[in-house]
Amino acid sequence: MLQQSLRLPLTKRARLVKVEVMYKTNRFLAMVIAALLVISTAASAQVNKQSDSKTARRDESFNPVEFIKQFKIGMSYNEVQELLPKDFDQDILSYITTDEVFMLSVDVPGQAGWNISFKFDTLDAPMRRPEQLIEMSCSAALTSRSESFDSIVQKVTAAFGEPIKVERTEDKFKQAGWRVGSGSVLTLEYSLEPNGGNTVSVEFTIKKNPRRDSTGFKAVA
């Protein structure tokens, strides 16, 4: 090839060299692009894997019972805000005119879909603002296989003590309650979703017990 190119005129030899250089350059660029695509695909897969792992850990790390235990009826709005994790999604604070309360709705990031709501009373003043926490609820739709009613009752009992009531009379609706101090009651409602298969609605609610002087509930052994 070299001997043949040497026999060619100078102009043709220059063109031949130029073609060979362009061919090698294009081949090198193609190899570089292919390598970058492989690296980019691997990096993207790793990022997605890490993201899924973080989401799974976050779902597993959220414990509604331990979360609820941090809050007390009568806490100020600012105290509640200090306890809320920064990555929780907060809706705009709204005022419910019929109840004359402020409500803050919060979503827990992750696949479990836990939603938390806080209700605050307010003073009868020209400029209303949220004052003290009067009610808190924490709810989600779960599978009955992952969390049975009895397993949740055991977890709450370990955190708050023996329940003052446990009702299992209905197949589709179960309920339990605990005293959590300062005249407040924590209620667990566990109900099957209509046409939801194994899906159950789980809701924890803490609020002042209007009948705290005469509850009529007996502790369950």
N, C-alpha and C positions, 0 to 999 in steps of 0.2 A: 504493500500500500504506500509506504514511504517512498520507495523507488519510483513507483508510478507517479506519485505526486510531484517528485523532483523533476520529472520529465515534462510536467505541464508548465505552461506559461506562468509568470509570476502572478498575474491577476487571478487566474483560475486556482493556483495554489492557495492564494489568500482567501478566496471564497470557500475552498474546501476546508481550510483550517477554521474559518469562521463558523461553518456548518457544524463541524465536530465540536467546537466550543459551545455552541448554542445547544446541541443535543445533550452534552454532558451537564450543562447548566440546568436545562429543563428537567433532566432526570434527577439531578440533585434536589431541585426545588420540589419535585413531586414526592421524593422521599421525605423531605422535611415536612411538607404538608400532611402526609400520611402519618408521620410520627406525632405531629401536633394534634391531629384528630384523635389518635389513640389516647394521648395524654388527657385531652379535654374530656373525652367520654369517660375515662376512668375517674377523673376528678369530679365530674358531675355525679357519677354513681356513688362516689364516696360521700359527697355532700348530702345527697338524698338519703343515704343510709344513716348518716349522722343525724339528719333532721328527724327521720322516723324513730331513731333510737331515743332522741331527746323527747319527742312527743310521747312515746311509750313510757319513758321514765316519769314524765310529768303526770300522765294519767295514773300511774301506779303510785306516785308519791302523794297525790291529793287524797287526804283522808278526811271525809266530811265530818266525822265525829271529833277528831282532834282540831279541825278548823273551827267548828262551832264552839268548842270549849274555850277558845280565846276571847269570846265576846260575852258581855254581860248586859242585861237589860238596865238601862239608865246611863250607859256610856254616851259621851258626847259624839257629835258627828266627826269632829277632828280626831278623836281617839279611834273611831272605827276606821277612818282613812289611814291612820298610821299603821294599822294592823293588816291592811289589804296589800297583797303582793303587787309589785309594780307591773307585772306582765298580765294581770287580770284585766279583762275588757269591761270598762265601766260605761253604762249608758248615762245620758244627761239626767241629772237630778230633776225629778218631776214632783209637782204638787197636786195631790188628789183633793179636790175641793169638797167632795161629799164626806170624806173622812177627816178633812183638815189635817192631813199629814203629808210629809215629804217621803218619797220613795226613791231608793237608789237600787238599780238592778245591775248585777255583776255576773259576767260569764267567765267560767274557768276554762282556760285554753286546753285543748285536747279533745280526744274522741269521745270521752264519756259524756260530755255535754252537761256538766253540772252548772246550774244557775242558782244564784244567791240574790236575795232581795232583803233590803233593810228598810224599815219604816221608822221615821222620826217625828216626834211631836213638834209643835211650834208655839210660840207665844202669840197672843192676840195683840199684834202690833202692826203699825202701818207697813213696816218692812219685815215681812215674814222670812224666817230662815230655819233650817233644821236644828233642833236642839238635842233632845235625848232619844236614845234608841228605845223603842217601845215594842218592836216585833222584828223577828229575823226568821227567814225561811231558806232552806237549801234543798233543791230538788233535782232529780235526774231520772231518765228512763234507762233502766238496766235490764239485763237478762236474769231471770229467776235462777238460772243455773250458776251464775257468777256470784249472786248475793241472795241468799234465802232470808226470809223474815227472821227466823231464829238466829241466824248468824249475825245479823245487824243488831238484834236485841242484845246479844252477848257482848258485842263491841261497845254499845252505848252503856250497858250495865257496868262494864269494866271501867268506863270513864266517869260515870255519874252515880253509880250505886244502884241499888235494887229499884225496879220500876214500881210505880204506884198503881199501874193497871196494865194488863195485857189482854187483848181481845183477839181470839182466833176463831170466833164462831162462824164467820163467813169465809167461803173459799176464795172469793175474789177481792176481799177487803180485810186487812188486818191492821190493828192499831195498838200502840203502846205509849205509856207516858212516864216521865220522870220529873221529880222536883229538882230544880237546879239552883236554888237559892234565891233570896230576896223576893219570895212570893211568886217566882216564875216557874213555868212548866215547859218542859221539852216534850213535844209530841212527835211520834213517828207514825206515818201513814204509809201503808204498803198495799198497793192495789194492782190488779191485773189490767193491762191496757185492753180496751175493746178491740177485738180482732187483731190483737198484737202478738199472738202466739205465746212465746215465753217472755215477752217484754212486760216488765212491771214498772209502775211509777212509784218512786221512793221520795218522800218529802219529810224533812225535819222542820219543825216550827217551834220557836221559843217566843213566849209572850207572857205577860202578867196573867195569872190565873184569877179571873173575876170571882171565883168561889174559893179562894185560898183559905178562908177561915172555916169553911165547911165543904171540903172536897167530896167527901163520900167515897173516895177511893181507898182501897186497902192494899197494903204492900203485898206483892206476890212472892211467895217463897221460891 
